Amino acid sequence: MSEQGRRDNRAGTTYEGTDGRWRAEIRWKDAQGRRQRVTRSAPSEVAAKRTLRKLQAEVSAGRTPAHGRITVEQYWKVWREGPLRAGDRKASTITLYSTVMRQHVIPALGGMRLASLTAGDVERMLAGMVTLRPNRGRPKGSPVSGQTRRTAHAVLSLVLGTAVRDGLLPVNVCEQVNRPTPGTGEAEYLSAEQLRAVLGGLRGHRIYPLVLLLASTGLRIGEGLALRWQDLDLSEARLRSLARSPDTGHLPRAPIRRACAPGAPCHCRPRWSRL
């Protein structure tokens, strides 16, 4: 059949093109009611009919054959440079999402075709997540925290949600997977005796003032290292922490209430409130 005389059949059709190659074509409406069309080339009429049957099976299963060859990693790269950066997310959030995808999601699912991803694949990724940073106090291969697994699920769900919006997928399989729960264990902290012993052992060392500051205020190590003289008000015994953004170098400052009175020995546990 010539290209001009091919049938318009929603169930699909095969025809021979002007270049002598055969085509398999199928048209349908996706879940959002948008018209879709896919055309694949084949070396012969028999091969074209075989390709058409595969396309029909994919459409019947709710998959989008037009984008069946795109892998999870390929679409993540598109999403990272487009929707992720087009929003109003902070630079630190973009860095977190990129790190979790690079270290956990892509190694497990990156080579899979986007259209073939199932809820079971996501569950196996979450069950098998291990840390890739043995220099952070954990041996290589030890399980990561529940919060990291929860973040991996959330980021992948955002990626797949955009694919559904753009007609690349019929459903977001992450919505069929229960979100991991973050760890609920109480954070460990030093007792008053242990804290006094640590401070006593560090007295005279160059990091003693930093450790005393962290113990007295509840600052995180990054906040303490980011402090400058202008962040300190000696007359009021108050300071402001400053976290630096990777983009601007600044974020809004958060005032910190001192736990102990000025000049008094520090016997506090690291549980301080912030203004």
Secondary structure, DSSP 8 states (H G I E B T S, - for coil): --STT----TT-EEEE-TTS-EEEEEEEE-TTS-EEEEEEEESSHHHHHHHHHHHHHHHHTT--GGGTT-BHHHHHHHHHHTHHHHS---HHHHHHHHHHIIIIIHHHHTTSBGGG--HHHHHHHHHT-B-S-GGGSS-TT-B--HHHHHHHHHHHHHHHHHHHHTTS-SS-GGGGS-------S------HHHHHHHHHHHTTSTTHHHHHHHHHH---HHHHHH--GGGEETTTTEEEE----TTTS----EEE--SS-TTS-----S---B-
